[in-house]
Amino acid sequence: MRESYKSTILEQRASKLDIPGPPKAQRTILQHIRFFSTRIITRPLHLLFTEPIVGILSLYIGFAFGLVTLFVTANPYIFLTIHHFDLRAQGLSFLGLTAGCLFSPILVIAIDKFIYAPKLNQLGSANSSGTLAPKHRLYGAMLGSPLLPLSLFAFGWISRPSIPWIFPIIAQGIFMLGSITVYVSSTLYMIDSYGARYAASAVGANALLRYILAAVFPLLSLSMYEGLGVGWATSILGFCTAMLGVAPWVFWRLGDHLKVGRAYREEGEMGDT
């Protein structure tokens, strides 16, 4: 992968030319602490609460990731009460999530190879910069966003004793496929939007919210499924993903006009459309 961080590129060029590289900042211990606390804590939190791109997509990705951990605790209950799986057979209930995880890279690579790369090559032949606007990274999220609510609705209402257990598991596989596709696509969109300097902070903000929701969701799963039943409990989750799934389409629509915050704009310039 080609190096993109400006300071590292300058250092490599200076080393090849045998000339002094860019000056390195000399910091005291307190300045080092302040520097790293800004990079690791302050800036990601500021991005999360002030930047719509980071805040909304982090909520979307975090919600989908939370559902994965929710199913880890809910699946044994669902397949025990509906399909009467014993303890050993309950392990089969995770086949769908596993299969979706295994097949998702194929879809992600196919989108990159057959949709994103041809557009990038087409732009590169006409423009020396060869830089696509970040919104073109959203193809995977736009494809995956309908899969989440559809698979959740399917899982909720085909989880019945009269329907073979394999069909709810297939629905979960489709959910996992869409979830990972949305995650990869949205993360690449944030990286391209905020550039080499701020992308790590944007991804860090996303990881923070993602793991918070992943920790909270399993605590609610059993009480929700016991109180509402599998159909309505999963449908509520499906309605939530349907509302959040509008985000990639909105960002695509506003891609030519949407700008990152002024504080992060220098390294987050949008590319060519």
C-alpha positions as CSV (number, residue, x, y, z in Angstrom):
1,M,0.0,0.0,0.0
2,R,1.4,3.4,-1.0
3,E,2.4,5.7,1.9
4,S,0.1,8.7,2.2
5,Y,1.2,10.4,5.4
6,K,2.9,13.7,4.5
7,S,5.6,13.8,7.2
8,T,6.6,10.2,6.4
9,I,6.8,10.9,2.7
10,L,9.0,14.0,3.3
11,E,11.3,12.0,5.5
12,Q,11.6,9.2,2.9
13,R,12.4,11.8,0.2
14,A,15.0,13.5,2.3
15,S,16.6,10.2,3.1
16,K,16.9,9.3,-0.6
17,L,18.4,12.7,-1.4
18,D,20.7,12.6,1.6
19,I,19.5,15.9,2.9
20,P,18.0,16.9,6.3
21,G,14.4,16.0,6.7
22,P,11.6,18.1,8.2
23,P,12.3,19.3,11.7
24,K,10.9,17.1,14.5
25,A,9.1,18.8,17.4
26,Q,10.9,18.7,20.7
27,R,8.4,18.2,23.5
28,T,8.6,17.9,27.2
29,I,6.9,15.0,29.1
30,L,3.8,17.2,29.8
31,Q,3.7,18.2,26.2
32,H,3.9,14.6,25.1
33,I,1.0,13.7,27.4
34,R,-1.1,16.6,26.0
35,F,-0.2,15.6,22.5
36,F,-1.3,12.0,22.8
37,S,-4.3,12.8,24.9
38,T,-5.5,15.1,22.1
39,R,-4.9,12.5,19.5
40,I,-6.3,9.6,21.4
41,I,-9.2,11.1,23.5
42,T,-10.0,14.7,22.8
43,R,-10.0,14.8,19.0
44,P,-12.0,11.6,18.5
45,L,-14.7,12.8,20.9
46,H,-14.8,16.2,19.3
47,L,-15.3,14.5,15.9
48,L,-17.9,12.2,17.2
49,F,-20.1,15.1,18.6
50,T,-19.4,17.9,16.1
51,E,-19.0,16.2,12.7
52,P,-22.2,14.8,11.1
53,I,-20.2,12.3,8.9
54,V,-18.4,10.8,11.9
55,G,-21.4,11.0,14.4
56,I,-24.1,9.6,12.1
57,L,-22.0,6.8,10.5
58,S,-20.5,5.8,13.8
59,L,-24.0,5.5,15.3
60,Y,-25.1,3.4,12.3
61,I,-22.0,1.1,12.3
62,G,-22.2,0.9,16.1
63,F,-25.9,-0.1,16.0
64,A,-25.2,-2.9,13.5
65,F,-22.2,-4.1,15.5
66,G,-24.3,-4.1,18.6
67,L,-26.8,-6.3,16.9
68,V,-24.1,-8.9,16.2
69,T,-23.3,-9.1,19.9
70,L,-27.0,-9.1,20.7
71,F,-27.5,-12.2,18.6
72,V,-24.6,-13.9,20.5
73,T,-26.7,-13.8,23.7
74,A,-30.2,-14.1,22.0
75,N,-29.6,-16.9,19.6
76,P,-29.5,-19.7,22.3
77,Y,-32.7,-18.4,23.8
78,I,-34.5,-18.1,20.4
79,F,-33.5,-21.5,19.1
80,L,-34.1,-23.2,22.4
81,T,-37.7,-21.8,22.8
82,I,-38.8,-22.1,19.1
83,H,-36.8,-25.0,17.7
84,H,-36.0,-26.8,20.9
85,F,-32.2,-26.9,20.3
86,D,-30.2,-28.6,23.0
87,L,-27.0,-27.2,24.3
88,R,-24.9,-28.9,21.6
89,A,-27.2,-27.9,18.8
90,Q,-27.3,-24.3,19.9
91,G,-23.8,-23.9,18.4
92,L,-25.4,-24.4,15.0
93,S,-27.4,-21.2,15.5
94,F,-24.2,-19.2,14.8
95,L,-23.6,-20.8,11.4
96,G,-25.4,-17.9,9.6
97,L,-23.3,-15.2,11.3
98,T,-20.2,-17.2,10.6
99,A,-21.1,-17.7,6.9
100,G,-22.0,-14.0,6.5
101,C,-18.6,-13.0,7.9
102,L,-16.8,-15.4,5.6
103,F,-18.6,-14.3,2.4
104,S,-18.5,-10.6,3.1
105,P,-14.9,-10.1,1.9
106,I,-16.0,-11.5,-1.5
107,L,-18.7,-8.8,-1.8
108,V,-16.4,-6.0,-0.6
109,I,-13.7,-7.0,-3.0
110,A,-16.1,-7.3,-5.9
111,I,-17.5,-3.8,-5.2
112,D,-14.0,-2.4,-5.2
113,K,-12.9,-4.2,-8.3
114,F,-15.9,-3.8,-10.5
115,I,-17.4,-0.5,-9.4
116,Y,-14.9,1.7,-7.5
117,A,-11.7,0.8,-9.4
118,P,-13.1,1.4,-12.9
119,K,-14.3,4.8,-11.9
120,L,-10.9,5.6,-10.4
121,N,-9.1,4.4,-13.5
122,Q,-11.5,6.4,-15.7
123,L,-10.8,9.6,-13.7
124,G,-7.1,8.9,-13.6
125,S,-6.9,8.8,-17.4
126,A,-8.7,12.2,-17.6
127,N,-7.2,13.9,-14.6
128,S,-3.6,13.7,-13.4
129,S,-4.7,13.8,-9.7
130,G,-6.7,10.6,-10.1
131,T,-8.6,11.3,-6.9
132,L,-12.3,10.3,-6.6
133,A,-14.6,12.1,-4.2
134,P,-15.0,10.2,-0.9
135,K,-18.7,9.6,-1.7
136,H,-17.7,6.9,-4.2
137,R,-16.6,4.8,-1.2
138,L,-20.3,4.5,-0.2
139,Y,-21.3,2.0,-2.9
140,G,-21.0,-0.9,-0.4
141,A,-22.9,0.9,2.3
142,M,-25.7,1.8,-0.1
143,L,-25.8,-1.9,-1.2
144,G,-25.7,-3.2,2.3
145,S,-28.1,-0.8,4.0
146,P,-31.3,-2.5,2.6
147,L,-30.0,-5.9,3.6
148,L,-30.0,-5.1,7.3
149,P,-33.7,-4.3,7.9
150,L,-34.9,-6.9,5.3
151,S,-32.9,-9.7,6.9
152,L,-34.0,-8.6,10.4
153,F,-37.7,-8.6,9.4
154,A,-37.2,-12.0,7.8
155,F,-35.5,-13.4,10.8
156,G,-38.2,-12.1,13.2
157,W,-41.2,-13.5,11.3
158,I,-39.9,-16.8,10.0
159,S,-38.6,-17.9,13.4
160,R,-41.5,-20.2,13.9
161,P,-41.7,-23.9,14.8
162,S,-43.5,-24.6,11.5
163,I,-40.5,-23.2,9.5
164,P,-37.2,-25.1,9.3
165,W,-34.5,-23.7,11.5
166,I,-32.2,-23.2,8.5
167,F,-34.2,-20.2,7.2
168,P,-33.7,-17.9,10.2
169,I,-30.0,-18.8,10.1
170,I,-29.8,-17.8,6.5
171,A,-31.5,-14.5,7.3
172,Q,-28.8,-13.9,10.0
173,G,-26.1,-14.7,7.4
174,I,-27.6,-12.0,5.1
175,F,-27.6,-9.6,8.0
176,M,-24.0,-10.2,8.8
177,L,-23.1,-9.8,5.1
178,G,-24.8,-6.4,4.9
179,S,-23.4,-5.3,8.3
180,I,-19.7,-5.9,7.4
181,T,-20.3,-4.4,3.9
182,V,-21.7,-1.2,5.5
183,Y,-18.9,-1.1,8.1
184,V,-16.0,-1.4,5.5
185,S,-17.6,1.1,3.1
186,S,-18.5,3.7,5.7
187,T,-15.0,3.5,7.3
188,L,-13.3,4.0,4.0
189,Y,-15.6,7.0,3.4
190,M,-14.5,8.6,6.7
191,I,-10.9,7.9,5.9
192,D,-11.1,9.5,2.5
193,S,-13.1,12.5,3.9
194,Y,-10.7,13.4,6.7
195,G,-7.4,12.6,5.0
196,A,-4.2,11.2,6.4
197,R,-4.0,13.5,9.4
198,Y,-7.4,13.1,10.9
199,A,-8.7,9.8,9.6
200,A,-7.3,7.8,12.5
201,S,-9.2,10.1,14.9
202,A,-12.4,9.6,12.9
203,V,-11.9,5.8,13.0
204,G,-11.1,6.0,16.7
205,A,-14.4,7.8,17.4
206,N,-16.2,5.2,15.4
207,A,-14.5,2.4,17.4
208,L,-15.4,4.0,20.7
209,L,-19.1,4.2,20.0
210,R,-19.1,0.8,18.3
211,Y,-17.7,-1.0,21.3
212,I,-19.9,0.9,23.8
213,L,-23.0,-0.3,21.9
214,A,-21.6,-3.8,21.5
215,A,-21.3,-3.9,25.3
216,V,-24.8,-2.5,26.0
217,F,-26.9,-4.5,23.5
218,P,-26.4,-8.0,25.0
219,L,-27.6,-6.7,28.4
220,L,-31.0,-5.9,26.8
221,S,-31.5,-8.8,24.5
222,L,-33.1,-11.5,26.7
223,S,-35.5,-9.1,28.4
224,M,-36.5,-7.6,25.1
225,Y,-37.2,-11.0,23.4
226,E,-39.0,-12.4,26.4
227,G,-41.2,-9.3,26.7
228,L,-42.0,-8.7,23.0
229,G,-41.5,-12.0,21.4
230,V,-39.0,-12.8,18.6
231,G,-41.2,-11.2,15.8
232,W,-41.8,-7.8,17.3
233,A,-38.4,-7.5,19.1
234,T,-36.5,-8.1,15.9
235,S,-38.9,-5.9,13.9
236,I,-38.1,-2.9,16.2
237,L,-34.5,-3.5,15.5
238,G,-35.2,-3.7,11.8
239,F,-37.1,-0.3,11.9
240,C,-34.1,1.3,13.6
241,T,-31.7,0.0,10.9
242,A,-34.0,1.1,8.2
243,M,-34.0,4.7,9.6
244,L,-30.2,4.7,10.1
245,G,-29.7,3.1,6.6
246,V,-30.8,6.3,5.0
247,A,-27.5,7.9,6.0
248,P,-25.2,6.5,3.2
249,W,-27.8,7.6,0.6
250,V,-28.0,11.1,2.1
251,F,-24.2,11.5,2.2
252,W,-24.0,10.2,-1.4
253,R,-26.6,12.8,-2.5
254,L,-24.9,15.6,-0.6
255,G,-21.4,14.4,-1.6
256,D,-20.6,17.3,-3.9
257,H,-21.7,19.9,-1.3
258,L,-20.8,18.2,2.0
259,K,-17.7,19.5,3.7
260,V,-15.9,18.4,6.8
261,G,-15.6,20.9,9.6
262,R,-13.3,23.9,9.2
263,A,-10.9,22.5,11.9
264,Y,-10.4,19.4,9.8
265,R,-10.8,20.7,6.3
266,E,-7.2,21.1,5.3
267,E,-6.5,17.4,5.3
268,G,-10.0,16.4,4.4
269,E,-10.5,18.1,1.0
270,M,-13.0,16.4,-1.2
271,G,-11.7,14.9,-4.4
272,D,-13.1,15.1,-7.9
273,T,-16.6,13.9,-8.6
